Amino acid sequence: MFCLIRSQMPGNQSSHRIMGIFLDFSLKDSVFFRDGLRRIDFVLSYVDDKDGERKQRVYESNLENVGLELETEDKTESEDGKTYFVKIHAPWEVLATYADVLKIKVPFKANDIPDNSEMPMNWLSTPFRLPEHIMHPEPDYFTAPFNKSKSDFFLIDNKDTFFPPSTRNRIVYYILSRCYYISNECAEKDKKGIKRLLNNGTYSAAFALHDCRYWKKSRDANCESERFNLYKYWAGFGSFFKEQPLNLIRKYYGEKIGIYFAWLGFYTEMLLFAAIVGTICFVYGVLTYDKNEWSEEICSEKIGGEIVMCPLCDKKCGYWKLNATCNSSWVKHPEAESIEYLHLVVGCSTVTLFLEFWKRRQARLEYEWDLVDFEEEQQQLQLRPEYETKCTNRKLNRITQEMEPYLPITTQCARTCLSGATVLFWISLIIACIIGVIAYRLAVYAAFASIMKDSPTTNLQVVGHLITPQLATSVTASCINFIIIMILNLMYERVAVWITDMEIPKTHLEYENKLTVKMFLFQFVNYYSSCFYVAFFKGKFVGHPGDYAYMFGKTKLRNEECDPGGCLIELTTQLVIVMTGKQVWGNIQEALVPWLMNWWGSRKARSHPETLYSRWEQDHDLQGFGQLGLFYEYLEMVIQFGFITLFVASFPLAPLMALMNNIIEVRVDAWKLTTQFRRPVAAKAHSIGAWQEILNGMAVLSVVTNAFIVAFTSDMIPRLVYMYAYQSKEEMSMKGYINSSLSVFNISEIPLANRPEDGENPLWFNNSITTCRYRDYRYPPDHEKRYTHTMQFWHILAAKLAFIIIMEHVVFVVKFFVAWMIPDVPSDVRARVKRERYLVQEYLHNYEVEKLKIQLSQNSHNDCNCTPMIYPSLPKHEVLSECL
């Protein structure tokens, strides 16, 4: 079919073009056909296989029948000697036809609205700016959906460059996804689409080409070298403080990837404010470290050193003195917790500001990137090829009056029920794993307590006093839980994709939304369940000496207790391990794994001369980005968003950790997309999709979770109740709080099954000690209501509930007031949208009038009595209203 020639020339000669023909065929690093004129819009690759040869031949013949032009590189030209490459070019007629079908917006007039967006003291942002040609790679135009019959209405200077490469590869992929790979005479509905051919191995890859190598510009002056500019100004880690070239990203990769990086950058900017507030709270706690009266009581030999505490586990744990928890008691103290409420309100308000300002930013991008009316187009035109092939039933669309495929309601219900049952099964599996980790914590705590009693680690000067059975249990359980999370993630990802495919969603948007909900529900339970256990369940159902609560009835697994300082420090430990581990592992997985795979895959090609390593082979050796590549990026960031919002009250430095991670994340994502992955097929998206609603839901849930953390996990409310209700107005201090928060139990009444074994008690313990203390508010053994809750317990419980109700209402009022005050669409954007719609109607009207004049002037018939000025003389507003 094609002439397959490979000529070699000595040296690194530059190619010369005479009448559009390359004289030097050794320079294969090009995005054009051999003639140097026709641009390569897509590449297919396959390995010589007799079984797939017929499908390839028929498929390529059908592609040529729809107007695409193909050029094949023989396997002898490839570096492995067995891979064929089929280069595809879409001529103007094909591009114009499908641009009309897809209603792609193209320019028809330069934007004449002045840009008044200059900020005061704009010079301060100069160090963070990029060159103008990078930030705005093309002029601003008014646009309208392309119409092939009115092509002279649009600003077409050069048909070869009118549609940018991202639009060209989007159109070609649309054709590839719907072209049959069997002859049209015996065409079966499901025998079509490049995706099926890739799945069955007929083709090994299908991809659009990068326009050059990322580290240097293309030698061809007709090539834009946008990849080089992206790498130089965006993907380099030295540019971490610079703004992102969003318009160039959108032009090269498409709107869907562009809006992801716009959201990620905006989210990172908003984290800066949250990180500053959290850091101030943390620094305040450090500076007021020595003003902690109740911690001084715990550490005092006269108070904490005289209080004997009841064993924390059965048999293997002995009696201990309260001052053993001296170090952990300093971590959270009243002065630091006194600003927790303010931190909480500010944090929740910051989340609301982020979501509301993002809506405004998103609305501006929708206008600037011609996505204002995209949603309707997406729903009506972008049917998934899988939906079209699997839905054999047809019904009349009342809007288009055309027959379209549909899935019967009974089939939908059956598939949805099976999908829901599968998701519930996997969520139940996660809960079972978490219960297993809890059982590990209960079982291993006694072992750690027994082993570490005389452990050499206690003699370490710096950290010896910090290594306790509680810390060892918490750290090891958190690490095991993190490993389980990673394993379940790998298993569930395939299951989620399978059950989403089984539901046969109608559009790409619906497919992504369904998959998003399934994956997020799973990830939510997987990542947050352990934190929820520590925050809301640990230490809440312990019982008291003589009547302890057990996990599985009367087993050896006694429920865990919190330290006298509360479970907040353990929640922080859990949060740091899971959050940090996920971020570190995610960055390694995202950057290192693709680099190693590409390095290994291109090891043979690196030994060849650079001029013989063709552009399509270079991209073939890269990793495929995949349809769900962006989905996992969103998922990673939304999970992080949950960590810093749902548990912000327990760890004020979480936003700072997220900020540092995201500064790296932006450049890691940019670097791997620019250097390690094939060029993704451009896709449109007018928003972040279902993630917006998920973020809104998490913002609301964060108010509830943080209110319960402050009320039930921390000791802020009990301390405030003690200070204001049980102290005299003259003192108003925390003096005596420790004694008030500990109840008394008679050691002789401890059942034999709960008593420490011989040799487990410390040397200072003797028979003269008749009582021990435990963390609760119960009457002493000599009281008539022995071991029942005191009035102080009920006062504290009432205060906790009142705090939750008041705090939630205050925060919700602030959230909804902020949301009401900030409009979703900026006023100038609203005006620009109206202006553009007006101009589209006006210019189309004038275009039709001029066309009519030309037709009437060329009309040689004299029997028409109407004058050319009748239609133009109609009032403008009447014509426009008719058009509208």
Buried (B, 14 or more C-beta within 10 A) or exposed (E): EEEBEEEEEEEEEEBEBEEEEBEBBBBBBBBBBBEBBBBBBBBBBBBEEEEBEEBBEBBBEBBEEEBBBBBBBBBEBBBEEEBBBBBBBBBBEBBBBBBBEBBBBBBBBEBEEEEEEEEEEEEEEEEEEBEEEBBEBEEBBBBBBBBEEBBEBBBBEEEEEBBBBBBBBBBBBBBBBBBBBBEEEEEEEBBBBBBBBBEEEBBBBBBBBBBBBBEEBBBBEBBBBBBBBBBBBBBBEEBEEBBBBBBBBBBBBBBBBBBBBBBBBBBBBBBEBBBEBBBBBBEBBEEBEEEBBBBBBBBBEEBBBEBBBBBBBBBBBBBBBBBBBBBBBBBBBBBBBBBBBEBBBBBBBBBBBBBBBBBBBBBBBBBBBBBBBBBEBBEBEBBBBBBBBBBEEEEEEEEEEEEBBBBEEEBEEEBBEEBEEBBEEBBEBBEEBBBEBBBBBBBBBBBBBBEBBEBEEEEEEEEEEEBBBBBBBBBBBBEBBBEBBBEBBEEBBEBBBEBBBEBBBBBBBBBBBBBBBBBBBBBBBBBBBBBBBBBBEBBBEBBBBBEBEBBEEEEBBBBBBBBBBBBBBBBBBBBBBBBBBBBEEBBEEBBEEBBEBBEEEBEEBEEEEEBBBBBBBBBBBBBBBEBBBBBBBBBBBBBBBBBBBBBBBBBBBBBBBBBBBBBBBBBBBBBBBBBBBBBBBBBBBBBBBBBBEBBBEBBBBBBBBBBBBBBBBBBBBBBBBBBEEEBEEEEEBBBBBBEBBBBBBBBEEBEEEBBBEEEBBEEEBEEEEEBBBBBBBBBBBEEEEBBEBBEBBEBBBEBBEEBBEEBBEBBBEBBEEBBEEBBEBBEBBBEBBEBBBEBBBBBBBBBBBEEEBEEBEEEEEEEEEEEBEEBBEBEEEEBBEEEE
